[in-house]
């Protein structure tokens, strides 16, 4: 059993909406000189069961734990999360724990989770960073409670993808965020590049919220793994027809020349980039798609039509 007198392990929490750039920011953090040589541990949480982000994180020798059955602070995986924290406290004892939460996570219950008696005050939150997709936040925030909650509970707001908006739009976003969370500093950036000493200069505010009375956002994730090659034009057509009902897609697709990285984030569809994430060695095509505003069955049928 871990000695309760040992120092509490600091935790950096990274939140942000789907496609806001959390994994990119995490990879940037891992290269910072003040973190690179520290004993780190990572928890990667994804909404879907097929772990994509875990393959994209440049963890190196740092131990990494993946939780892929739901949002990190949801009661549905609370036991898994607490069990993972206990294992990290007992076996790994890192100098710093970095947690990347799914884009649908609502962080209001995080303090209650780490206050669990079985953890015996082994962890404390050093800071809570929230990534804001500068090109997409204002559109999604009114519709998705998780997006609003993440911004409201953050210690710092990282305004990412600022290269995709004009100055007047950035000013409007800044004003909206100021109204939601006036105490959090706003750091504009691109590609998740934040200042090297930012984490040490932030102060965490412990917040506790009343239980939520409304159900969570009606968002669902489906994983697709196939051997059959995909027609590129048909795939692009299906993605276009799904439109805003497709919140996020990430993974690899084999169009006939080997697996290619595919991604839908903030309404933008890209093919290419990372081509060797090797999600499933036995599957040429393997990706996670996150949908809403239509039935799970209709959404699944639309995507599976690319193999019809």
C-alpha contacts under 8 A as a table, 3 or more apart, distances in Angstrom:
res1	aa1	res2	aa2	distance
1	X	90	X	6.77
2	X	6	X	7.77
2	X	89	X	7.10
2	X	90	X	5.35
3	X	6	X	5.63
4	X	120	X	6.59
4	X	121	X	7.65
4	X	122	X	7.20
6	X	122	X	7.91
7	X	122	X	7.35
8	X	121	X	6.55
8	X	122	X	4.66
8	X	123	X	4.86
8	X	124	X	6.28
9	X	89	X	7.79
9	X	93	X	7.51
9	X	94	X	7.07
9	X	95	X	6.42
9	X	96	X	6.21
9	X	97	X	7.07
9	X	122	X	6.01
9	X	123	X	4.53
9	X	124	X	6.15
10	X	95	X	7.21
10	X	96	X	5.32
10	X	97	X	6.24
10	X	123	X	5.84
10	X	124	X	5.09
10	X	125	X	5.65
10	X	126	X	5.31
11	X	96	X	5.99
11	X	97	X	4.68
11	X	98	X	5.75
11	X	99	X	7.18
11	X	123	X	6.73
11	X	124	X	5.95
11	X	125	X	4.63
11	X	126	X	5.31
11	X	127	X	7.08
12	X	96	X	7.54
12	X	97	X	6.27
12	X	98	X	4.79
12	X	99	X	6.14
12	X	125	X	6.20
12	X	126	X	5.58
12	X	127	X	5.21
12	X	128	X	6.02
12	X	129	X	7.54
13	X	98	X	6.11
13	X	99	X	4.91
13	X	100	X	6.27
13	X	101	X	7.37
13	X	125	X	7.39
13	X	127	X	6.36
13	X	128	X	4.68
13	X	129	X	6.05
14	X	22	X	6.78
14	X	98	X	7.59
14	X	99	X	6.01
14	X	100	X	4.83
14	X	101	X	6.11
14	X	128	X	6.11
14	X	129	X	4.94
14	X	130	X	5.90
14	X	131	X	7.45
15	X	22	X	7.03
15	X	100	X	6.42
15	X	101	X	5.40
15	X	102	X	7.04
15	X	103	X	6.66
15	X	105	X	7.40
15	X	128	X	7.45
15	X	129	X	6.17
15	X	130	X	4.67
15	X	131	X	6.20
15	X	150	X	6.40
16	X	20	X	5.98
16	X	21	X	7.85
16	X	22	X	6.70
16	X	101	X	7.84
16	X	102	X	7.70
16	X	103	X	5.42
16	X	130	X	5.00
16	X	131	X	4.48
16	X	132	X	6.04
16	X	133	X	7.98
16	X	147	X	6.90
16	X	150	X	6.33
16	X	151	X	7.68
17	X	20	X	5.46
17	X	102	X	7.81
17	X	103	X	4.21
17	X	104	X	6.55
17	X	131	X	7.23
17	X	132	X	7.01
17	X	133	X	7.35
17	X	146	X	7.62
17	X	147	X	5.49
17	X	150	X	7.92
18	X	102	X	7.36
18	X	103	X	4.27
18	X	104	X	6.97
18	X	247	X	7.25
18	X	248	X	6.43
18	X	265	X	7.08
18	X	266	X	7.85
19	X	22	X	7.55
19	X	103	X	7.43
19	X	133	X	7.58
19	X	248	X	6.76
19	X	264	X	7.75
19	X	265	X	4.68
19	X	266	X	6.31
20	X	131	X	6.02
20	X	132	X	6.00
20	X	133	X	4.69
20	X	160	X	7.03
20	X	161	X	7.97
20	X	265	X	7.59
20	X	266	X	7.78
21	X	24	X	5.26
21	X	25	X	6.23
21	X	131	X	6.97
21	X	133	X	7.61
21	X	160	X	7.26
21	X	191	X	7.06
21	X	192	X	6.39
22	X	25	X	5.11
22	X	26	X	6.14
22	X	100	X	6.99
22	X	131	X	6.59
22	X	192	X	7.39
23	X	26	X	4.96
23	X	27	X	6.22
23	X	53	X	6.62
23	X	56	X	7.29
23	X	57	X	6.42
23	X	100	X	7.51
24	X	27	X	5.21
24	X	28	X	6.29
24	X	191	X	6.47
24	X	192	X	5.74
25	X	28	X	4.96
25	X	29	X	6.18
25	X	191	X	7.01
25	X	192	X	4.14
25	X	193	X	6.38
25	X	194	X	7.69
26	X	29	X	5.01
26	X	30	X	6.27
26	X	57	X	7.34
26	X	100	X	7.70
26	X	192	X	7.91
27	X	30	X	5.15
27	X	31	X	6.68
27	X	57	X	6.10
27	X	58	X	5.91
27	X	59	X	7.84
28	X	31	X	5.38
28	X	32	X	6.81
28	X	192	X	6.76
28	X	193	X	6.18
28	X	194	X	7.80
29	X	32	X	5.29
29	X	35	X	7.22
29	X	194	X	7.90
29	X	196	X	7.84
30	X	35	X	6.23
30	X	36	X	5.74
30	X	58	X	7.65
30	X	59	X	7.49
31	X	35	X	7.12
31	X	36	X	5.66
32	X	35	X	5.45
32	X	36	X	5.80
32	X	196	X	5.87
33	X	36	X	5.22
33	X	37	X	7.25
33	X	196	X	7.54
34	X	37	X	7.12
34	X	38	X	7.55
34	X	196	X	7.35
34	X	197	X	7.66
35	X	38	X	5.27
35	X	40	X	7.93
38	X	95	X	6.62
38	X	96	X	7.71
39	X	62	X	7.23
39	X	94	X	5.23
39	X	95	X	5.22
39	X	96	X	6.74
40	X	62	X	5.75
40	X	63	X	7.39
40	X	94	X	5.27
40	X	95	X	5.91
40	X	96	X	5.05
40	X	97	X	5.88
40	X	98	X	7.37
41	X	62	X	5.65
41	X	63	X	5.20
41	X	64	X	5.96
41	X	88	X	7.88
41	X	92	X	7.70
41	X	94	X	5.91
41	X	96	X	6.47
41	X	97	X	4.89
41	X	98	X	6.30
42	X	59	X	7.91
42	X	62	X	7.18
42	X	63	X	6.34
42	X	64	X	4.59
42	X	65	X	6.18
42	X	97	X	5.82
42	X	98	X	4.93
42	X	99	X	5.82
42	X	100	X	7.77
43	X	64	X	5.76
43	X	65	X	4.77
43	X	66	X	5.80
43	X	67	X	7.37
43	X	97	X	7.62
43	X	98	X	6.38
43	X	99	X	4.70
43	X	100	X	6.22
44	X	53	X	7.28
44	X	54	X	6.32
44	X	64	X	7.27
44	X	65	X	6.20
44	X	66	X	4.81
44	X	67	X	6.25
44	X	99	X	6.14
44	X	100	X	5.04
44	X	101	X	6.51
45	X	66	X	5.85
45	X	67	X	4.75
45	X	68	X	5.59
45	X	70	X	7.76
45	X	71	X	6.99
45	X	72	X	6.19
45	X	99	X	7.75
45	X	100	X	6.02
45	X	101	X	4.95
45	X	102	X	5.29
46	X	49	X	7.18
46	X	51	X	6.77
46	X	53	X	7.40
46	X	66	X	7.87
46	X	67	X	6.51
46	X	68	X	4.73
46	X	69	X	7.25
46	X	70	X	6.65
46	X	71	X	6.84
46	X	101	X	6.90
46	X	102	X	4.78
46	X	103	X	7.83
47	X	68	X	5.95
47	X	69	X	6.38
47	X	70	X	4.70
47	X	71	X	5.59
47	X	102	X	5.66
47	X	103	X	7.51
47	X	104	X	7.07
47	X	221	X	6.42
48	X	51	X	7.22
48	X	68	X	5.83
48	X	69	X	6.34
48	X	70	X	6.71
48	X	221	X	5.06
48	X	222	X	6.31
48	X	223	X	6.65
48	X	288	X	6.28
48	X	289	X	7.92
48	X	290	X	7.77
49	X	68	X	4.83
49	X	69	X	5.50
49	X	70	X	7.90
49	X	222	X	7.77
49	X	223	X	6.69
49	X	288	X	7.96
50	X	68	X	7.08
50	X	223	X	6.02
50	X	279	X	7.76
50	X	287	X	7.21
50	X	288	X	6.43
51	X	54	X	5.75
51	X	55	X	7.14
51	X	66	X	7.56
51	X	68	X	6.54
51	X	279	X	7.29
52	X	55	X	5.53
52	X	56	X	6.69
52	X	250	X	7.04
52	X	251	X	6.23
52	X	277	X	7.92
52	X	279	X	6.58
52	X	287	X	7.63
52	X	288	X	7.78
53	X	56	X	4.92
53	X	57	X	6.17
54	X	57	X	5.43
54	X	66	X	6.89
55	X	58	X	7.90
55	X	277	X	5.76
55	X	278	X	7.63
55	X	279	X	7.11
56	X	277	X	6.68
59	X	62	X	5.42
59	X	63	X	7.45
59	X	64	X	7.22
65	X	84	X	7.56
67	X	70	X	7.60
67	X	72	X	7.52
67	X	80	X	7.54
67	X	81	X	7.47
68	X	71	X	7.92
69	X	77	X	6.86
70	X	74	X	7.13
70	X	76	X	6.88
70	X	77	X	6.51
71	X	74	X	5.44
71	X	76	X	8.00
71	X	77	X	7.42
71	X	101	X	7.18
71	X	102	X	5.79
71	X	103	X	7.99
71	X	104	X	6.09
71	X	105	X	4.85
71	X	106	X	7.76
72	X	77	X	6.64
72	X	78	X	7.29
72	X	81	X	7.04
72	X	101	X	6.04
72	X	102	X	6.82
72	X	105	X	5.92
73	X	77	X	7.36
73	X	78	X	6.48
73	X	105	X	6.24
73	X	106	X	6.37
73	X	107	X	6.26
73	X	109	X	6.33
73	X	110	X	6.27
73	X	113	X	7.76
74	X	77	X	6.06
74	X	78	X	6.27
74	X	105	X	7.36
74	X	106	X	7.64
75	X	78	X	4.86
75	X	79	X	7.86
76	X	79	X	7.83
77	X	80	X	5.15
77	X	81	X	6.18
78	X	81	X	5.12
78	X	82	X	6.15
78	X	113	X	7.60
79	X	82	X	5.24
79	X	83	X	6.00
80	X	83	X	5.12
80	X	84	X	6.10
81	X	84	X	5.12
81	X	85	X	6.24
82	X	85	X	5.03
82	X	86	X	6.18
82	X	113	X	7.16
82	X	114	X	7.63
82	X	119	X	7.70
83	X	86	X	5.14
83	X	87	X	6.27
84	X	87	X	5.10
84	X	88	X	6.21
85	X	88	X	5.06
85	X	89	X	6.11
85	X	119	X	7.59
86	X	89	X	5.05
86	X	90	X	6.04
86	X	118	X	7.80
86	X	119	X	6.17
87	X	90	X	5.17
87	X	91	X	5.63
87	X	92	X	7.23
88	X	91	X	5.45
88	X	92	X	4.82
88	X	93	X	6.01
88	X	94	X	7.59
89	X	92	X	6.10
89	X	93	X	5.09
89	X	94	X	7.82
89	X	122	X	6.59
90	X	93	X	6.44
94	X	97	X	6.52
101	X	105	X	6.20
102	X	105	X	5.40
103	X	146	X	7.77
103	X	147	X	7.69
104	X	146	X	5.53
104	X	147	X	7.22
105	X	146	X	6.14
105	X	150	X	7.64
106	X	109	X	7.51
106	X	146	X	5.22
106	X	149	X	6.02
106	X	150	X	6.15
107	X	110	X	5.40
107	X	149	X	7.17
107	X	150	X	6.36
107	X	153	X	7.00
108	X	111	X	7.53
108	X	149	X	7.41
108	X	153	X	6.92
108	X	207	X	7.41
108	X	208	X	6.51
108	X	209	X	5.94
109	X	112	X	5.36
109	X	113	X	6.41
109	X	208	X	7.10
109	X	209	X	7.30
110	X	113	X	5.07
110	X	114	X	6.51
111	X	114	X	5.42
111	X	115	X	6.11
111	X	206	X	7.40
111	X	207	X	7.55
111	X	208	X	7.15
112	X	115	X	5.02
112	X	116	X	6.57
112	X	208	X	7.98
113	X	116	X	5.58
114	X	119	X	6.70
114	X	121	X	7.12
114	X	122	X	7.92
114	X	123	X	6.50
114	X	124	X	7.42
115	X	119	X	6.89
115	X	120	X	7.25
115	X	121	X	6.27
116	X	119	X	5.58
116	X	120	X	6.99
116	X	121	X	7.93
117	X	120	X	5.19
117	X	121	X	7.68
119	X	122	X	5.61
119	X	123	X	7.74
121	X	124	X	7.32
125	X	128	X	7.30
125	X	204	X	7.00
126	X	203	X	7.36
126	X	204	X	5.96
127	X	155	X	6.15
127	X	199	X	7.02
127	X	202	X	6.60
127	X	203	X	6.52
127	X	204	X	4.95
128	X	153	X	7.81
128	X	154	X	5.21
128	X	155	X	5.15
128	X	156	X	6.75
128	X	204	X	6.98
129	X	154	X	5.76
129	X	155	X	6.05
129	X	156	X	5.18
129	X	157	X	6.21
129	X	158	X	7.01
130	X	150	X	6.34
130	X	151	X	6.11
130	X	154	X	5.67
130	X	155	X	7.72
130	X	156	X	6.31
130	X	157	X	5.05
130	X	158	X	5.97
131	X	157	X	6.04
131	X	158	X	4.70
131	X	159	X	6.16
131	X	160	X	6.38
132	X	137	X	6.38
132	X	151	X	7.74
132	X	157	X	6.68
132	X	158	X	5.81
132	X	159	X	4.82
132	X	160	X	5.69
133	X	136	X	5.38
133	X	137	X	5.44
133	X	159	X	6.37
133	X	160	X	5.34
133	X	161	X	6.03
133	X	266	X	7.83
134	X	137	X	5.92
134	X	159	X	5.77
134	X	160	X	5.76
134	X	161	X	5.63
134	X	162	X	5.63
134	X	164	X	7.48
134	X	165	X	6.90
134	X	170	X	6.92
134	X	173	X	7.08
135	X	138	X	7.82
135	X	161	X	6.77
135	X	162	X	7.24
135	X	164	X	6.06
135	X	165	X	5.85
135	X	266	X	7.42
136	X	139	X	5.55
136	X	140	X	6.39
136	X	266	X	5.77
137	X	140	X	5.29
137	X	141	X	5.71
137	X	147	X	7.79
137	X	173	X	7.85
138	X	141	X	5.56
138	X	142	X	7.35
138	X	173	X	6.83
139	X	142	X	6.87
139	X	143	X	7.80
140	X	143	X	5.40
140	X	144	X	6.03
140	X	147	X	7.23
141	X	144	X	5.40
141	X	145	X	6.89
141	X	147	X	5.45
141	X	148	X	5.41
142	X	145	X	7.39
142	X	148	X	7.61
144	X	147	X	5.55
144	X	148	X	6.85
144	X	217	X	6.12
145	X	148	X	5.20
145	X	149	X	6.08
145	X	216	X	7.52
145	X	217	X	6.45
146	X	149	X	5.06
146	X	150	X	6.07
146	X	217	X	7.26
147	X	150	X	5.43
147	X	151	X	6.64
148	X	151	X	5.38
148	X	152	X	6.22
149	X	152	X	5.04
149	X	153	X	6.11
150	X	153	X	5.47
150	X	154	X	6.22
151	X	154	X	5.47
151	X	157	X	6.92
151	X	177	X	7.44
151	X	180	X	7.25
151	X	181	X	6.93
152	X	180	X	5.72
152	X	181	X	5.17
153	X	181	X	7.60
153	X	207	X	7.50
154	X	157	X	6.57
154	X	181	X	7.81
154	X	184	X	6.67
155	X	183	X	7.59
155	X	184	X	5.14
155	X	185	X	7.43
155	X	202	X	7.12
155	X	203	X	6.90
155	X	204	X	5.82
155	X	205	X	6.81
156	X	184	X	4.69
156	X	185	X	5.12
156	X	186	X	6.20
156	X	187	X	7.58
156	X	202	X	7.50
157	X	184	X	6.27
157	X	185	X	6.15
157	X	186	X	4.82
157	X	187	X	6.23
158	X	186	X	5.95
158	X	187	X	4.86
158	X	188	X	5.97
158	X	189	X	7.00
158	X	192	X	7.88
158	X	194	X	7.91
159	X	162	X	6.70
159	X	186	X	6.66
159	X	187	X	5.75
159	X	188	X	4.43
159	X	189	X	5.91
159	X	190	X	7.99
160	X	188	X	6.09
160	X	189	X	4.97
160	X	190	X	5.13
160	X	191	X	6.69
160	X	192	X	6.07
161	X	164	X	5.70
161	X	165	X	7.72
161	X	189	X	6.54
161	X	190	X	4.72
161	X	191	X	6.46
161	X	192	X	7.93
162	X	165	X	5.62
162	X	166	X	7.96
162	X	170	X	7.24
162	X	188	X	6.61
162	X	189	X	6.08
162	X	190	X	5.82
163	X	166	X	7.69
163	X	190	X	6.48
165	X	169	X	6.07
165	X	170	X	6.47
166	X	169	X	5.44
166	X	170	X	6.39
167	X	170	X	5.08
167	X	171	X	6.25
168	X	171	X	5.10
168	X	172	X	6.26
169	X	172	X	5.04
169	X	173	X	6.18
170	X	173	X	5.06
170	X	174	X	6.11
171	X	174	X	5.05
171	X	175	X	6.24
172	X	175	X	5.19
172	X	176	X	6.31
173	X	176	X	5.11
173	X	177	X	6.20
174	X	177	X	5.20
174	X	178	X	6.04
174	X	186	X	7.64
175	X	178	X	5.00
175	X	179	X	6.37
176	X	179	X	5.26
176	X	180	X	6.47
177	X	180	X	4.94
177	X	181	X	5.92
177	X	182	X	7.32
178	X	181	X	5.32
178	X	182	X	4.55
178	X	183	X	7.89
178	X	184	X	7.97
179	X	182	X	5.93
181	X	184	X	5.86
182	X	185	X	7.89
187	X	194	X	7.60
189	X	192	X	6.26
189	X	193	X	6.06
189	X	194	X	6.72
190	X	193	X	6.09
194	X	198	X	7.12
195	X	198	X	5.44
196	X	199	X	7.84
197	X	200	X	5.75
197	X	201	X	6.66
198	X	201	X	5.27
198	X	202	X	6.56
199	X	202	X	5.59
212	X	215	X	7.65
218	X	292	X	6.11
218	X	293	X	7.35
219	X	290	X	6.99
219	X	291	X	5.87
219	X	292	X	4.77
219	X	293	X	7.84
220	X	290	X	5.64
220	X	291	X	5.62
220	X	292	X	6.47
220	X	296	X	7.23
221	X	288	X	6.75
221	X	289	X	5.72
221	X	290	X	4.30
221	X	291	X	6.43
222	X	288	X	5.73
222	X	289	X	5.47
222	X	290	X	6.40
222	X	300	X	7.44
223	X	286	X	7.34
223	X	287	X	5.87
223	X	288	X	4.47
223	X	289	X	6.46
224	X	285	X	7.54
224	X	286	X	5.47
224	X	287	X	5.48
224	X	288	X	6.33
224	X	289	X	7.98
225	X	280	X	7.95
225	X	283	X	5.83
225	X	284	X	7.66
225	X	285	X	5.50
225	X	286	X	4.30
225	X	287	X	6.79
226	X	283	X	5.45
226	X	284	X	6.36
226	X	285	X	5.22
226	X	286	X	6.61
227	X	282	X	7.58
227	X	283	X	5.18
227	X	284	X	5.20
227	X	285	X	6.35
228	X	284	X	7.41
228	X	285	X	7.68
228	X	307	X	7.37
229	X	254	X	5.60
229	X	255	X	5.55
229	X	256	X	5.94
229	X	284	X	7.56
229	X	285	X	7.67
230	X	234	X	7.89
230	X	235	X	7.01
230	X	253	X	7.14
230	X	254	X	6.13
230	X	255	X	4.86
230	X	256	X	7.26
230	X	306	X	6.69
230	X	307	X	6.77
231	X	234	X	5.38
231	X	235	X	6.11
231	X	255	X	5.91
231	X	306	X	7.19
232	X	235	X	5.15
232	X	236	X	6.26
232	X	255	X	5.78
233	X	236	X	5.19
233	X	237	X	6.13
234	X	237	X	4.96
234	X	238	X	6.21
234	X	306	X	6.19
235	X	238	X	5.27
235	X	239	X	6.31
235	X	306	X	5.90
236	X	239	X	5.15
236	X	240	X	6.12
237	X	240	X	5.07
237	X	241	X	6.16
238	X	241	X	5.09
238	X	242	X	6.23
238	X	302	X	6.93
238	X	303	X	6.68
238	X	305	X	7.99
238	X	306	X	7.34
239	X	242	X	5.28
239	X	243	X	6.53
239	X	246	X	7.61
239	X	303	X	7.92
240	X	243	X	5.23
242	X	245	X	5.50
242	X	246	X	5.80
242	X	302	X	7.79
243	X	246	X	5.95
243	X	267	X	7.41
244	X	247	X	6.27
244	X	267	X	6.82
245	X	291	X	5.56
245	X	292	X	5.43
245	X	293	X	5.98
245	X	294	X	7.02
246	X	249	X	7.42
246	X	289	X	7.17
246	X	290	X	6.05
246	X	291	X	4.66
246	X	292	X	6.86
247	X	264	X	7.60
247	X	265	X	7.11
247	X	266	X	7.33
247	X	267	X	7.48
247	X	289	X	7.73
247	X	290	X	5.50
247	X	291	X	5.42
247	X	292	X	7.17
248	X	263	X	7.49
248	X	264	X	5.27
248	X	265	X	5.47
248	X	266	X	7.61
248	X	288	X	7.98
248	X	289	X	5.74
248	X	290	X	5.05
248	X	291	X	7.15
249	X	262	X	7.49
249	X	263	X	5.27
249	X	264	X	4.81
249	X	265	X	7.02
249	X	287	X	6.93
249	X	288	X	5.58
249	X	289	X	4.34
249	X	290	X	6.29
250	X	261	X	7.62
250	X	262	X	5.75
250	X	263	X	4.48
250	X	264	X	6.52
250	X	287	X	5.51
250	X	288	X	5.58
250	X	289	X	6.77
251	X	261	X	5.80
251	X	262	X	5.58
251	X	263	X	6.70
251	X	279	X	7.44
251	X	285	X	7.88
251	X	286	X	5.81
251	X	287	X	3.95
251	X	288	X	6.33
252	X	259	X	5.58
252	X	260	X	5.19
252	X	261	X	4.47
252	X	262	X	5.55
252	X	275	X	7.41
252	X	277	X	7.72
252	X	279	X	7.55
252	X	284	X	7.56
252	X	285	X	5.47
252	X	286	X	5.39
252	X	287	X	5.79
253	X	258	X	7.98
253	X	259	X	5.11
253	X	260	X	5.34
253	X	261	X	6.58
253	X	262	X	6.68
253	X	284	X	6.56
253	X	285	X	4.28
253	X	286	X	6.43
253	X	287	X	7.45
254	X	257	X	6.52
254	X	258	X	5.14
254	X	259	X	4.19
254	X	260	X	6.06
254	X	284	X	5.55
254	X	285	X	5.48
255	X	258	X	6.88
255	X	259	X	7.18
255	X	260	X	7.70
258	X	284	X	7.30
259	X	275	X	6.13
259	X	276	X	7.41
259	X	284	X	5.94
259	X	285	X	6.70
260	X	271	X	6.81
260	X	272	X	5.59
260	X	273	X	7.59
260	X	274	X	7.14
260	X	275	X	4.74
260	X	276	X	7.71
261	X	271	X	5.88
261	X	272	X	5.06
261	X	273	X	6.05
261	X	274	X	5.36
261	X	275	X	5.11
261	X	276	X	7.85
261	X	277	X	7.82
262	X	269	X	7.67
262	X	270	X	5.86
262	X	271	X	4.55
262	X	272	X	6.29
263	X	269	X	5.87
263	X	270	X	5.39
263	X	271	X	6.57
264	X	267	X	6.28
264	X	268	X	5.47
264	X	269	X	4.48
264	X	270	X	6.47
265	X	268	X	5.35
265	X	269	X	6.74
272	X	275	X	6.75
274	X	277	X	6.66
278	X	281	X	5.90
279	X	283	X	7.91
279	X	286	X	6.46
280	X	283	X	5.24
280	X	284	X	7.60
280	X	286	X	6.73
281	X	284	X	7.40
283	X	286	X	6.22
291	X	294	X	7.52
291	X	296	X	7.73
291	X	299	X	7.00
292	X	295	X	7.49
292	X	296	X	7.95
294	X	298	X	6.67
294	X	299	X	6.55
295	X	298	X	5.21
295	X	299	X	6.15
296	X	299	X	5.13
296	X	300	X	6.04
297	X	300	X	5.11
297	X	301	X	6.05
298	X	301	X	5.09
298	X	302	X	6.17
299	X	302	X	5.20
299	X	303	X	6.53
300	X	303	X	5.39
300	X	304	X	6.07
301	X	304	X	5.09
301	X	305	X	6.13
302	X	305	X	5.38
302	X	306	X	7.84
303	X	306	X	6.07
304	X	307	X	5.70
304	X	308	X	6.92
305	X	308	X	4.87
